[in-house]
Amino acid sequence: MKKQSRKAYWIGFGVVVALLGVAPLVLPEFWRRFLTEILIWGLLAMSSDLLIGYTGMISFGHSAFFGLGMYGAAAALLTVSPPNLWLAVGYGLVGAAGVALFVAYFSTRLRDIYFAITTLIFSQIFYVIIFTWTDVTGGENGLTFRRPALSIPWIYATPFTNETLHWFVLAVVTASYLVLRRITQSPFGMVLQSIRENEGRTRAIGYPVERYKVAAVMLSGVFAGLAGVLYAIQNRFAAPDFVYFLVSGETVIFNVMGGIGTLVGPIVGAGFFLLLREAFSRFFTEYYLIPVGIIFIAMVIFMPRGLLGFGRSWLNR
């Protein structure tokens, strides 16, 4: 039975990836770009699920990791000529990892709401620094830059098209999902889940809980930074708005809507939320968040396990 379910899982996974790969060939320009953005925001939400769903730590600092990934990529693309894709990825990941380590060192000493508030404070500190350090970050106007070419170093290089950019993002998000899935199913991931269930007992049996939490925050921050790099490459700008704590709040909402502790659920939640926002903004203009908020409250009450959990329950009836 386990073999059959695993086989069905991988078949379903392959079908979904194939459909996402074909989508840019048939979708209009707007929806092609929109789908690419859903994948990027889904990666950000998936990175936070490592903390929220698997370690039991609610973080409001992911906007800092995402934003520093954007600004790290921007730094590489503005200082190196011609712009280099892999250097941008490297700068973004290093920037996000450095900030994640700094935040983790202080915030993981705290638990529950105190951890959440501390990460929110750190995200606001980085927002203020980026907003006010105009000479380096561009301040309120942010930074704009050229999109790098899709390249294999010293072998191949070609400019990104809308289709190849989508496929590149899809490949990165798919690889990130597989890596995160492997992490959560590894002995390391089992310890994180043990911390989520009972931190005191995990510490009592000899695991260095603080080190595991620091590692979890760093891993989560790196993948959030990777999402920031992808967003910067797609949109060719970096702005302080993406470091603001509201981005972290939306990331938590993606997790709740899709299903916490599933990795796939946050991607589904990101897509659902962004579709709702797009649909309602066309009819309610500046008041679009009112119906979105009502739907979110209803989902929390009637679908506490999110869209993925609801779908699984419905299929198993």
Backbone as a ProteinNet text record, in pm:
[ID]
protein_1_A
[PRIMARY]
MKKQSRKAYWIGFGVVVALLGVAPLVLPEFWRRFLTEILIWGLLAMSSDLLIGYTGMISFGHSAFFGLGMYGAAAALLTVSPPNLWLAVGYGLVGAAGVALFVAYFSTRLRDIYFAITTLIFSQIFYVIIFTWTDVTGGENGLTFRRPALSIPWIYATPFTNETLHWFVLAVVTASYLVLRRITQSPFGMVLQSIRENEGRTRAIGYPVERYKVAAVMLSGVFAGLAGVLYAIQNRFAAPDFVYFLVSGETVIFNVMGGIGTLVGPIVGAGFFLLLREAFSRFFTEYYLIPVGIIFIAMVIFMPRGLLGFGRSWLNR
[TERTIARY]
84.3	0	87.2	197.2	286.5	354.3	392.6	456.1	361.5	234.2	135.7	112.2	102.2	79.1	199.6	321.1	440.6	446.3	409.8	407.8	305.7	187.1	82.7	128.4	201	251.4	345	442	540.4	478.5	378.3	307.3	235	164.5	95.2	191.9	304.6	407.5	457.3	484.9	532.5	429.8	301.4	194.1	182.4	186.5	174	290.3	413.1	530.6	521.3	474.5	460.6	357.6	245.3	141.9	194.6	269.5	328.2	432.1	499.1	597	533.6	418.1	348.1	271.7	231.8	144.3	190.2	319.6	357.4	342.1	328.9	311.1	167.8	74.3	-67.4	-134.4	-74.2	-136.7	-105.3	-195.7	-165.2	-51.6	5.8	123.8	101.3	-12.6	-37.9	-39.4	-113.5	-129.1	-1.1	78.9	208.7	297.5	301.7	381.1	324.1	193.4	125.4	158	158.4	191.3	335.7	425.8	565.4	575.9	500.3	502	445.1	341.7	286	392.4	471.2	577.7	680.5	716	815.4	761.7	638.6	579.6	556.3	527.7	512.5	641.7	754.8	884.7	908.9	874.6	888.1	801.9	676.4	586	637.2	690.1	743.3	862.8	946.4	1062.3	1017	911.5	863.4	794.5	743	677.6	775.9	903.9	1004.9	1007.1	982	976	837	735.4	599.3	545.4	554.8	491.2	573.1	705.7	789.9	866	887.1	960.2	870.9	753.6	660.9	702.2	770.9	819.2	759.5	672	609.5	703.1	745	841.4	775.3	801.4	761.2	884.9	993.6	1116.4	1150	1060.3	1092.9	1098.5	1034.1	1046.7	1191.1	1262.8	1404	1488.4	1465.2	1541.9	1511.7	1383.6	1340.3	1400.5	1390.1	1440.9	1591.6	1664.1	1809.8	1853.6	1773.5	1800	1787.6	1684.6	1665.6	1781.7	1817.2	1923	2060.4	2081.1	2206.3	2221.2	2112	2112.9	2133.8	2067.3	2082.2	2227	2293	2432.6	2522	2498.7	2579.7	2552.9	2426.8	2390.8	2432.2	2447.1	2486.2	2637.8	2709.8	2854.2	2937.6	2878.4	2953	2897.6	2984.8	2942.7	3016.8	2943.6	2797.3	2732.2	2602.6	2534.5	2545.2	2574.8	2594.2	2487.2	2413.2	2301.2	2348.2	2452.1	2492.7	2560.7	2623.8	2679.5	2566.8	2459.8	2343.2	2281.8	2269.4	2215.5	2306.3	2438	2532.7	2527.8	2528.3	2521.5	2391.6	2281	2151.7	2146.9	2198.3	2196	2287.6	2403.3	2496.7	2435.1	2373.6	2309	2198.5	2112.1	2001.1	2051.6	2153.6	2208.6	2272.7	2344.1	2405.9	2303.2	2198.1	2091.6	2019	1994.3	1925.9	2007.2	2139.2	2224.9	2220.6	2226.1	2220.7	2088.6	1978	1845.6	1831	1876	1861.6	1939.1	2058.5	2143.7	2072.3	1997.2	1929.5	1787.5	1713.8	1571	1544.2	1631.9	1605.9	1624.2	1674.3	1681.5	1543.1	1448.1	1311.5	1215.7	1094.2	995.9	862.4	781.2	641.5	627.6	539.3	509.1	631.6	720.8	839.7	935.3	944	1023.7	962.7	831.6	763.1	783.2	766.3	781.5	925.1	1021.3	1162.4	1195.9	1146.9	1173.8	1107.8	989.2	921.7	1005.6	1059	1140.4	1264.1	1329.3	1448.4	1414	1300.5	1262	1239.9	1184.1	1162.5	1293.6	1387.7	1519.9	1585.7	1581.9	1642.5	1565	1432.8	1352.8	1395.4	1411.4	1450.4	1589.6	1682.3	1818	1814.1	1741.3	1734.5	1662.2	1557.6	1478.4	1557.5	1644.2	1713.4	1854.4	1913.5	2050.7	2045.5	2006.1	1974.3	2092.8	2212.2	2329.5	2358.7	2325	2356.1	2234.4	2119.8	2000.8	1902.8	1925.6	1830.3	1713.5	1709.4	1601.9	1464.4	1372.5	1233.4	1219.1	1306.9	1297.8	1353.7	1431.1	1488	1597.4	1625.8	1730.7	1673.4	1713.8	1675.6	1802.2	1789.2	1906.2	1861.1	1958.2	1930.4	1916.8	1831.7	1817.4	1936.9	1997.3	2112.6	2068.9	2164.3	2135.3	2130.2	2052.7	2051.7	2178.1	2263.3	2394.1	2442.4	2524.7	2609.1	2750.6	2819	2948	3046	3099.8	3200.2	3150.3	3021.7	2971	2859.3	2759.8	2636.9	2574.6	2519.3	2447.7	2344.4	2225.3	2118.9	2029.2	1977.1	1887.6	1761.7	1712.5	1586.7	1471.4	1383	1251.5	1150.3	1026.2	924.1	908.7	921.1	906.3	1025.1	1147.2	1264.3	1277	1234.6	1236.4	1140.5	1021.8	925.3	982.3	1044.2	1100.1	1215.5	1295.1	1404.1	1348.3	1247.2	1184.8	1122.6	1053.2	991.4	1096.4	1209.5	1316.7	1371.7	1392.3	1446.2	1346.9	1219.1	1117.2	1100.2	1101.8	1089.6	1207.8	1328.8	1448.5	1444.7	1398.9	1390.2	1290.8	1178.5	1078.9	1137.4	1207.5	1265.5	1370.3	1450.9	1552.1	1484.5	1385.5	1315.2	1240.5	1184.2	1115.3	1213	1330.7	1432.8	1477.5	1492.9	1533.7	1430.4	1303.1	1198.4	1182	1222.4	1210.8	1339.8	1444.3	1572.6	1571	1673.4	1681.1	1679.7	1744.1	1741.1	1597.6	1520.6	1381.1	1296.7	1326.8	1253.5	1278.6	1402.7	1433	1356.3	1348.7	1271.5	1126	1069.7	930.4	915.6	1019.6	1019.2	1020.5	1097.6	1099.4	960.7	896.3	761.4	663.7	673.5	577.8	606.5	735.2	769.2	916.7	942.2	1080.6	1153.4	1083.3	1145.3	1194.5	1113.5	1154	1268.5	1263.9	1372.1	1503.5	1501.8	1623	1665.5	1566.7	1596.1	1665.8	1636.7	1700.3	1833.9	1879.8	2017.5	2040.2	1934.7	1954.2	1980.8	2080.9	2106.3	2000.3	1890.5	1772.9	1805.4	1882.6	1911.9	1986.3	2079.3	2154.5	2063	1972.2	1877.8	1787.8	1745.4	1659.4	1734.4	1861.2	1942.9	1958.6	1987	2002.1	1872.2	1758.2	1628.6	1602	1631	1610.7	1702.1	1826.2	1920.1	1875.5	1835.7	1787.9	1665.5	1573.1	1452.1	1486.9	1582.4	1623.7	1690.8	1769.3	1837.2	1736	1635.9	1536	1446.7	1421.3	1348.3	1431	1562.7	1650.5	1653.5	1648.5	1643.6	1517.2	1405.6	1281.8	1299.2	1368.2	1394.5	1480	1579.7	1663.5	1578.6	1493.4	1407.8	1314.4	1259.4	1167.8	1241.8	1364.4	1443.9	1476.6	1511.6	1545.7	1423.5	1308	1187.8	1147.9	1152.7	1099.3	1205.5	1332.5	1444.6	1448.1	1406.7	1420.1	1417.9	1469	1462.3	1412.2	1314.7	1253.4	1234.9	1239.3	1225.5	1089.3	987.2	853.8	855.4	947	950.5	1022.4	1080.5	1143	1046.1	937.3	839.5	769.9	730.3	678.5	547.5	475.7	351.4	376.5	493.7	528.5	536.9	593.6	599.7	459.4	371.9	234.5	162.7	181.2	119.7	175.1	303.2	363.9	298.5	270.4	200.5	59.8	-6.7	-140.9	-136	-34.6	-20	-15.7	59.5	72.1	-60.8	-130.7	-258	-361.2	-368.3	-465.9	-437.5	-310.7	-278.2	-269.5	-217.1	-200.5	-61.3	-53.7	75	136.6	269	340.6	326.7	309.6	291.9	387.8	453.2	540.5	462.6	381.1	301.3	190	131.2	19.8	48.7	163.8	193.8	197.2	241.2	239.3	95.9	12.3	-130.7	-193.8	-159.6	-213.3	-171.1	-45	3	-75.6	-95.8	-171.4	-314.5	-378.1	-517.7	-532.1	-442.6	-449	-426.3	-325.5	-295.2	-406.9	-470.1	-584.4	-702.4	-729.1	-836.2	-809.8	-687.2	-652.9	-666.9	-622.9	-633.3	-779.4	-861.3	-1002.3	-1079.1	-1064.5	-1140.3	-1092.1	-964	-913.1	-972.5	-1019.2	-1080.3	-1221.3	-1285.4	-1424.1	-1436	-1350.6	-1363.1	-1252.5	-1165	-1050.3	-980.9	-983.1	-905.8	-965.8	-1088.2	-1152.6	-1142.1	-1055	-1050	-1008.3	-935.6	-890.2	-1003.5	-1118	-1231.4	-1285.9	-1324.6	-1371.5	-1262.1	-1137.6	-1026.9	-1014.8	-1026.2	-1019.5	-1133.6	-1253.6	-1370.3	-1350.1	-1299.9	-1274	-1166.5	-1063.7	-956.2	-1010.6	-1092.4	-1150.4	-1237.2	-1317.7	-1402.7	-1318.2	-1206.5	-1119.8	-1055.6	-1015.5	-956.1	-1056.7	-1183	-1287.3	-1331.3	-1359.3	-1419.5	-1319.9	-1200.6	-1098.2	-964.5	-956.5	-836	-709	-723.1	-603.9	-569.4	-636.9	-606.3	-664.9	-638.5	-693.9	-644.6	-516.1	-461.1	-520.7	-531.3	-591.6	-736.9	-810.1	-950.9	-962.9	-875.4	-878.9	-850.1	-754.4	-721.9	-838.1	-902.2	-1017.9	-1131.5	-1155.2	-1263.9	-1238.7	-1113.4	-1078.9	-1083.8	-1056.3	-1053.8	-1190.3	-1294	-1429.1	-1484.6
-121.8	0	125.9	121	235.7	260.8	151	164.3	228.8	186.7	241.5	390.4	427.7	569.8	654.3	598.1	671.5	687.6	581.3	587.6	690	688.6	785	928.2	946	1078.8	1130.6	1047.3	1093.1	1111.8	1031.5	1052	1186.8	1213.6	1341.6	1458.3	1441.8	1546.6	1574.9	1469.7	1486.4	1554.1	1518.4	1577.8	1727.6	1763.9	1905	1986.7	1933.9	2004.9	2018.3	1912.2	1917.2	2022.5	2028.7	2128.6	2270.8	2289.4	2421.6	2456.2	2354.7	2378.8	2415.6	2357.1	2384	2516.4	2556.9	2673.6	2799	2838.1	2963.2	2958.6	2839.8	2827.8	2854.8	2844.5	2859.8	2978.5	3030.3	3140.1	3274.4	3372.2	3509.1	3567.3	3674.7	3734.5	3766.9	3829.2	3867.7	3746.8	3642.8	3525.8	3442.8	3449.3	3381.8	3443.9	3575.2	3646.5	3624.3	3623	3603.1	3465.3	3363.3	3227.5	3220	3288.4	3291.1	3355.2	3462.6	3528.3	3436.8	3361.2	3266.5	3166.5	3117.4	3022.9	3087.2	3213.1	3281.3	3304.2	3356	3375.6	3241.8	3138.6	3004.4	2954.2	2984.7	2946.9	3019	3147.9	3221.7	3158.3	3125.7	3064.8	2927.5	2851.2	2717.8	2727.4	2829.5	2847.5	2874.7	2954.6	2984.7	2864.2	2772.7	2652.8	2563.7	2570.6	2494.9	2536.9	2665.7	2714.1	2697	2745.4	2745.7	2603.4	2525.3	2394.6	2283.3	2290.6	2178.7	2204.2	2330.8	2360.6	2428.4	2472.7	2537.5	2677.5	2748.3	2884.3	2978.9	3067.5	3162.9	3281.6	3303.3	3409.6	3523.2	3645.1	3764.3	3836.4	3759.5	3817.7	3779.1	3704.8	3656.3	3766.9	3879	3991.9	4040.5	4032.9	4074	3980	3849.7	3752.8	3767.9	3784.1	3802.8	3930.5	4039.4	4168.3	4170.1	4108.6	4105.6	4017.2	3915.2	3839	3926.4	4011.6	4105	4203.4	4264.3	4366.4	4304.7	4181	4112.9	4088.5	4042.4	4022.6	4155.2	4260.8	4393	4441	4417.8	4459.4	4391.6	4262.2	4188.7	4238.3	4262.9	4301.1	4444.6	4528	4667.7	4688.1	4600.4	4620.8	4539	4438.3	4351.9	4369.3	4387.9	4403.1	4301	4226.6	4224.1	4154.6	4179.7	4116.9	3964.9	3904.9	3760.6	3697.6	3602.9	3539.1	3469.6	3388.4	3305.4	3387.8	3497	3586.9	3654.9	3690	3749.7	3651.7	3525.3	3422.6	3408.2	3403.2	3387.9	3504.1	3627.5	3745.7	3745.1	3713.5	3712	3609.2	3488.8	3383	3416.1	3472.6	3510.2	3620.8	3720.7	3828.3	3777	3691	3636.2	3546.3	3464.5	3374.3	3452.8	3561.3	3643.2	3707.3	3762	3823.3	3717.4	3599.4	3491.8	3445.7	3435.5	3395.6	3499.5	3625.9	3734.4	3731.1	3719.5	3716.4	3591.5	3476.2	3350.1	3350	3409.8	3408.7	3470.8	3577.4	3646.3	3593.8	3569.1	3538.5	3396.5	3300.5	3161.1	3138.2	3237.7	3227.4	3243.4	3288.9	3312.7	3212.3	3204	3107.4	3175.5	3105.1	3141.4	3286.5	3362.5	3497.5	3587.9	3561.1	3644.5	3627.4	3504.4	3480.6	3555.2	3544.8	3609.8	3761	3821.1	3966	4008.1	3929	3962.7	3961.7	3861.2	3857.4	3974.5	4013.6	4130.2	4256.6	4271.8	4389.8	4393.7	4279	4275.2	4311.1	4261.8	4294.3	4444	4508.1	4652.7	4729.9	4677.1	4741.3	4742.5	4628.4	4621.8	4707.8	4715.8	4802.2	4948	4993.8	5133	5160.7	5066.7	5084.2	5098.3	5008.2	5011	5136.1	5175.9	5293.2	5422.3	5429.7	5555.5	5561.7	5447.9	5447.1	5470.6	5590.5	5624.4	5606.4	5641.3	5635.5	5493.8	5395.3	5255.7	5182.5	5201	5121.2	5193.6	5321.9	5397.9	5449.4	5416.4	5465.2	5423.7	5517.9	5491.5	5447.2	5494.4	5461.9	5324.3	5267.4	5135.7	5137.6	5021	5005.5	4936.6	4982.2	4915.1	4867.7	4763.7	4702.6	4619.7	4578.4	4493.1	4347.5	4275.6	4132.6	4057.6	3968.1	3893.5	3788.8	3738.7	3632.2	3497.7	3406.1	3267.6	3201.7	3155.5	3110.6	2986.9	2909.5	2807.4	2860.9	2890.2	2961.2	2901.2	2988.8	2957.1	2861.9	2829.5	2734.1	2794.7	2855.2	2892.8	3013.6	3105.8	3221.4	3269.3	3299.4	3350.9	3442.2	3549.7	3638	3563.8	3600.3	3543	3590.4	3498.8	3535.1	3508.5	3546.8	3521.9	3372.8	3292.4	3147.7	3087.7	3123.9	3065	3112.6	3235.3	3283	3200.3	3172.3	3090.1	2950.7	2892.2	2757.5	2758	2863.2	2874.3	2881.7	2966.7	2978.7	2846	2781.2	2651.8	2549	2546.6	2451.4	2478.4	2606	2641.9	2607.3	2638.8	2609.7	2458.9	2384.8	2239.4	2179	2222.8	2173.1	2210.1	2332.4	2376.4	2291.2	2260.4	2174.5	2037.1	1979.1	1845.7	1848.1	1954.4	1966.6	1981.9	2070.7	2091.3	1965.8	1893.7	1768.1	1667.4	1660.4	1568.5	1609.8	1740.9	1790.3	1753.7	1775.2	1749.2	1600.8	1514.2	1369.3	1307.7	1388.7	1341.1	1338.1	1276.2	1281.2	1424.6	1517.1	1657.5	1708.9	1677.8	1720.3	1657.7	1532.3	1467.3	1538.7	1585.2	1659.6	1791.7	1858.9	1983.2	1959.3	1849.6	1818.8	1781.7	1719.7	1689.9	1819	1917.4	2048.3	2111.7	2098.3	2153.1	2089.8	1958.6	1888.1	1908.1	1901.6	1917.3	1955.2	2083.3	2131.6	2084.2	2082.8	2040.6	1897.2	1807.3	1666.3	1647.6	1722.3	1713.4	1754	1858.7	1902.6	1799.8	1739.2	1645.3	1518.6	1477.3	1355.3	1383.2	1508.7	1537	1615.3	1658.1	1734.7	1882.2	1941.7	2085.7	2167.7	2192.5	2252.8	2386.6	2471	2604.4	2595	2500.7	2485.7	2441.8	2351.3	2307.1	2421.8	2504.3	2617.2	2720.9	2745.4	2837.6	2784.2	2653.4	2592.2	2601.4	2581	2588.8	2729.8	2831.4	2970.4	3004	2957.4	2985.2	2919.5	2792.6	2723.7	2794.3	2828.5	2898.3	3032.4	3104	3233	3223.2	3118.7	3100	3079.7	2997	2973.2	3095.7	3171.5	3297.8	3396	3399.2	3484.8	3443.9	3313.1	3264.3	3313.3	3313.9	3368.8	3516.9	3590.2	3731.3	3753.5	3667.4	3675.6	3656.5	3555.1	3527.4	3644.5	3703.6	3816.3	3936.5	3959	4070.4	4049.6	3927.5	3898.8	3914.6	3870.1	3882.8	4028.2	4107.5	4243.8	4351.5	4313.6	4404	4525.5	4506.8	4613.8	4553.1	4631.1	4596.9	4719.1	4702	4816.3	4785.3	4888.2	4864.1	4809.9	4829.5	4778.1	4628	4556.9	4411.4	4365.7	4460.8	4429	4460.2	4527.5	4567.1	4443.6	4450.8	4331.8	4279.1	4360.7	4313.4	4195.1	4191.6	4076.5	3949.8	3960.8	3846.2	3803	3900.7	3868.7	3793.3	3837.7	3768.2	3625.8	3609.7	3477.1	3381.6	3430	3347.6	3312.7	3409.9	3385.8	3278.6	3281.8	3178.4	3039.6	3028.1	2900	2853.6	2944.2	2908.8	2870.6	2946.1	2916.7	2783.7	2753.8	2633.3	2509.1	2522.3	2406.5	2405.3	2426.1	2433.2	2294.5	2287.7	2162.6	2066.4	2120.1	2033.7	2066.5	2181.2	2234.3	2270.1	2178	2206.8	2305.9	2290.5	2375	2524.1	2571.3	2714.9	2765.1	2681.5	2722.7	2736.7	2639	2645.2	2768.3	2793.4	2909.5	3040.2	3048.7	3169.6	3193.2	3086.2	3099.3	3141.7	3081.6	3112.5	3256.9	3300.3	3436.9	3539	3516.2	3611.7	3617.1	3503.6	3502.3	3578.5	3556.5	3631	3780.8	3819.4	3961.2	4021.8	3949.4	3998.5	4011.9	3911.8	3913.8	4025.9	4035.4	4135.1	4277.3	4295.4	4430.3	4488.9	4402.9	4451.9	4505.4	4458.2	4498.5	4595.6	4578.1	4659.3	4763.5	4771.4	4865.3	4868.1	4985.9	4996.9	4919.4	4868.4	4794.3	4642.7	4599.9	4456.9	4368.7	4425.1	4343.7	4304.8	4374.3	4340.6	4201.5	4174	4037.4	3932.4	3969.2	3873.7	3837.4	3937.5	3913	3827.2	3850.7	3770.7	3624.4	3601.7	3464.6	3398.8	3474.4	3418.9	3377.9	3462.5	3430.4	3304.8	3296.7	3178.8	3052.1	3062.2	2945.7	2902.4	2999.1	2965.5	2892	2933.7	2872.9	2736.7	2730.4	2609.6	2516.3	2566.5	2483.3	2504.9	2466.8	2498.1	2431.9	2326.7	2260.2	2310.6	2414.5	2475.4	2401.2	2453	2394.5	2251.5	2227.3	2094	1993.4	2033.3	1944.8	1916.6	2019.4	2001	1906	1923.8	1836.7	1692.5	1670	1533.2	1469.8	1545.9	1494.7	1458.6	1543.1	1520.1	1395.6	1375.1	1258	1128.5	1136.1	1016.2	976.4	1055.8	1022.3	899.6
0	0	0	79.1	86.9	-47.4	-115.1	-246.7	-346.4	-341.5	-434.8	-409.5	-281.4	-250.2	-290.1	-271.4	-311.4	-462.8	-533.2	-679.2	-727.4	-664.7	-701.2	-673.6	-562.7	-528.1	-636.4	-677.4	-775.6	-913.3	-945.4	-1072.1	-1068.8	-957.7	-943.1	-945.5	-879.5	-877.2	-1018.5	-1093.8	-1231.6	-1320.9	-1301.3	-1382	-1352.7	-1223.5	-1185.9	-1242.4	-1229.8	-1281.9	-1434	-1500.3	-1646.1	-1687.6	-1617	-1648.1	-1627	-1517.5	-1492.3	-1598.3	-1651.6	-1756.8	-1889.5	-1917.6	-2043.8	-2037.1	-1916.6	-1899.2	-1973.5	-1969.5	-2038.2	-2189.3	-2245.1	-2390.4	-2433.5	-2338.1	-2373.4	-2304.5	-2198.2	-2124.5	-2188.8	-2176.2	-2220.6	-2137.4	-2185.1	-2122.2	-1974.5	-1941.6	-1802.5	-1710.5	-1747.9	-1662	-1657.6	-1762.6	-1761.7	-1654	-1652.5	-1551.5	-1411.4	-1402.8	-1274.9	-1217.2	-1301.9	-1257.7	-1207.8	-1275.4	-1231	-1093.5	-1070.7	-939.6	-831.4	-864.6	-766.8	-722.9	-817.8	-783.7	-690.6	-717.8	-635	-493.7	-484	-351.4	-282.6	-360.6	-303.4	-242.2	-306.4	-250.8	-118.4	-111.6	14.1	123	88.8	186.3	229.7	134.7	164.8	259	239.7	328	471.4	487.4	622.9	685.6	603.1	655.5	730.9	694.5	767.8	914.2	940	1077.9	1137.6	1066.2	1122.1	1137.1	1029.8	1027.5	1088.5	1075.9	1118.6	1248.1	1284.1	1407.5	1510.5	1467.7	1560.4	1599.8	1509	1536.4	1433.4	1477.3	1386.1	1367.3	1243.2	1213.1	1136.1	1181.8	1107.3	1052.4	1037	986.1	843.8	779	644.6	540	569	476.2	470.9	584.4	586.2	501.6	513.4	434.7	285.4	255.5	116.6	59.2	135.6	88.6	72.9	167	155.5	38.8	5.3	-116.3	-239.7	-241.3	-352.9	-363.4	-251.1	-253.8	-277.8	-232	-262.4	-411.2	-474.1	-619.2	-691.2	-641.6	-703.2	-696.4	-582.6	-566.8	-669.7	-690.4	-788.7	-930.2	-962	-1098.5	-1131.8	-1028.6	-1052.3	-1050.1	-983.5	-968.2	-1065.9	-1127	-1219.2	-1359.8	-1455.4	-1594.9	-1682	-1765.8	-1777.9	-1658	-1632.5	-1519.1	-1524.6	-1411.4	-1404.5	-1316.4	-1372.5	-1301.9	-1174.9	-1186.1	-1072.8	-964.1	-1003.4	-903.5	-826.5	-897.4	-831.7	-732.6	-773	-682.9	-561.2	-585.4	-475.2	-377.2	-429.5	-342.7	-261.2	-327.2	-258.6	-147.3	-174.2	-72.9	44.4	14.4	121.9	208.6	143.4	218.4	308.3	253.3	330.9	443.6	415	517.2	631.2	596.8	700.3	791.8	732.8	812.2	894.9	836	907.7	1028	1010.9	1122.9	1234.4	1195.8	1294.1	1371.2	1299.3	1362.4	1448.5	1396.5	1468.3	1599.1	1597.4	1716.7	1836.4	1812.1	1921.6	1944.6	1837.1	1852.1	1900.2	1868.5	1907.5	2056.7	2129.4	2275.3	2337.9	2256.7	2303.9	2241.3	2295.9	2245.5	2219.9	2139.7	2117	2069.4	2133.3	2086	2097.1	2191.5	2208.5	2090.5	2040.2	1919.4	1800.8	1785	1672.6	1676.1	1794.6	1807.6	1779.7	1827.3	1804.8	1655.9	1582.7	1438.4	1367	1413.3	1354.5	1377.3	1497.9	1528.6	1439.6	1422.3	1336.9	1192	1143.6	1005.8	990.2	1092.4	1086.8	1096.7	1172.8	1180.6	1043	974.6	841.5	741.7	759.2	671.5	686.1	810.5	834.2	778.3	797.3	744.3	592.1	526.1	379.9	331	401.8	360.1	373.5	474.8	502.7	444.6	409.9	356.4	205.9	169.5	30.9	-63.5	-19.7	-107.3	-156.7	-75.4	-109.6	-164.9	-100.1	-133.5	-226.2	-251.8	-332.2	-252	-121.6	-34.7	-81.7	-78.1	-113.8	-259.4	-346.9	-489.8	-523.9	-433.7	-459	-564.4	-619.2	-720.5	-843.8	-960.7	-1085.4	-1156.5	-1235.6	-1299.3	-1419.1	-1497.2	-1613	-1569.2	-1639.7	-1612	-1670.5	-1593.7	-1646.9	-1748.5	-1823.7	-1920.4	-1848.7	-1903.3	-1856.2	-1908.7	-1818.7	-1864.6	-1790.1	-1860.1	-1800.2	-1814.2	-1701.6	-1708.6	-1809.8	-1895	-1996.3	-2106	-2105.2	-2204.7	-2288.6	-2220.5	-2290.4	-2221.9	-2300.7	-2245.5	-2346.4	-2297.2	-2383.3	-2300.8	-2357.6	-2280.9	-2236.6	-2120.1	-2072.2	-2160.3	-2194.9	-2248.6	-2137.8	-2158.9	-2057	-2029.7	-2136.3	-2120.1	-2044.8	-2088.4	-2022.8	-1877.6	-1848.5	-1710.6	-1625.4	-1679.1	-1606.5	-1581.7	-1682	-1665.9	-1566.4	-1566.3	-1469.8	-1327.6	-1307.6	-1175.2	-1134.1	-1227.3	-1198.6	-1156.6	-1226.9	-1193.7	-1053.9	-1020.8	-889.1	-778.5	-799.1	-697.6	-679.9	-789.6	-781.3	-706	-740.2	-671	-523.1	-492.4	-353.1	-275.7	-338.6	-273.1	-242	-337.5	-317.1	-206.2	-202.2	-96.3	39.6	48.5	174.9	218.2	123.3	155	213.7	154	204.9	344.7	366.1	498.3	604.3	573.6	672.9	702.5	609.7	631.6	685.4	699.4	750.1	903.2	965.5	1112.6	1166.4	1095.2	1134.9	1137.9	1033.5	1027.2	1136.7	1172.5	1280.8	1414.8	1435.7	1558.7	1561.1	1445	1438.8	1476.3	1427.4	1460.6	1607.7	1663.5	1806.5	1888.5	1842.9	1909.7	1903.7	1788.7	1773.6	1873.1	1889.4	1974.2	2122.4	2160.1	2302	2313.9	2321.2	2325.4	2450.3	2563.7	2688.9	2684.3	2632.7	2624.7	2526.4	2415.5	2316.4	2379	2460.2	2528.9	2633.7	2701.4	2809.1	2758.8	2634.7	2582.9	2515.1	2524.7	2486.7	2358.8	2290.8	2167.4	2199.2	2132.7	2152.5	2078.6	2145	2082.1	2017.5	2086.3	2032.6	1899.5	1889.2	1764.4	1650.7	1679.7	1577.3	1533.1	1626.7	1592.1	1508.9	1544.7	1464.7	1323	1310.9	1178.4	1098.7	1165.9	1097.7	1046.2	1129.2	1087.1	969.6	976.2	867.2	736.7	743.1	622.8	565.9	653.7	610.7	547.3	608.4	555.4	420	398.9	270.4	158	182	76.9	56.1	164.4	148.7	65.6	90.9	11.1	-134.5	-159.2	-297.4	-367.8	-295.4	-352.2	-384.8	-296.8	-322.4	-446.3	-466.5	-586.5	-711.5	-710.3	-826.7	-854.9	-748.4	-767.5	-825.1	-778	-830.2	-977.5	-1014.3	-1153.6	-1244	-1195.6	-1277.6	-1298.5	-1191.4	-1198.1	-1221.6	-1212.5	-1239.9	-1147.6	-1022.7	-923.8	-783.4	-689.3	-547.3	-474	-385.2	-316.8	-169.2	-83.2	61.3	101.7	18.8	51.4	76.5	11.8	24.8	151.6	225.5	353.9	468	436.2	538	594.6	722.9	791.4	732.8	655.4	594.3	501.3	438.3	353	438.2	557.4	649.2	690.1	714.4	751	640.7	516.7	403.8	390.9	421.1	413.3	512.8	632.9	731.8	681.5	619.7	565	456.4	370.3	267.4	331.9	440.4	509	566.5	632.9	696.6	591.6	482.7	377.5	308.7	283.9	209.3	293.2	414	501.6	561.7	692	761.3	772.6	757.9	775.6	659.8	538.6	420.8	307	310.5	205.2	78	29	-90.6	-58.1	60.5	100.1	90.1	139.3	127.4	-16.9	-110.7	-251.8	-299.5	-260.8	-295.1	-231.2	-104.8	-35.1	-99.7	-143.2	-211	-338.6	-417.2	-542.1	-516.6	-415.9	-384.5	-338.1	-247.7	-196.1	-306.9	-390.6	-497.7	-601	-628.2	-720.8	-661.4	-531.7	-464.9	-471.7	-440.2	-440	-578.8	-679.1	-816.5	-858.7	-825	-865.8	-795.4	-663.8	-588.7	-613.5	-643.6	-668.7	-796.6	-885.8	-1010	-987.4	-879.5	-854.2	-737.4	-635.7	-514.3	-500.8	-597.8	-600.2	-464.4	-394.4	-271.1	-154.5	-168.4	-59	-76.9	-166	-199.2	-81	15.9	128.1	222.3	215.5	302.8	268.3	142.1	111.5	127.7	97.3	116.1	264.2	351.3	495.4	544.9	493.3	533.8	494.8	373.4	327.7	414	448.7	532.4	669	730.6	861.4	852.2	745.8	726.5	711.3	640.6	622.3	753.8	835.3	964.7	1053	1045.7	1129.8	1075.7	945.7	888.8	819.1	787.4	722.7	793.8	921.9	1000.3	948.1	870.1	814.2	674.6	630.7	502.3	384	265.8	144	121.8	149.2	127.1	225.2	351.2	450.4	420.3	376.1	339.1	220.4	120.9	3.7	38.8	126.8	167.9	242.1	331.5	407.2	313.4	213.6	120.3	35.9	-5.3	-87.1	-6.5	123.4	206.4	260.9	229.3	279.4	207.9
[MASK]
+++++++++++++++++++++++++++++++++++++++++++++++++++++++++++++++++++++++++++++++++++++++++++++++++++++++++++++++++++++++++++++++++++++++++++++++++++++++++++++++++++++++++++++++++++++++++++++++++++++++++++++++++++++++++++++++++++++++++++++++++++++++++++++++++++++++++++++++++++++++++++++++++++++++++++++++++++++++++++++

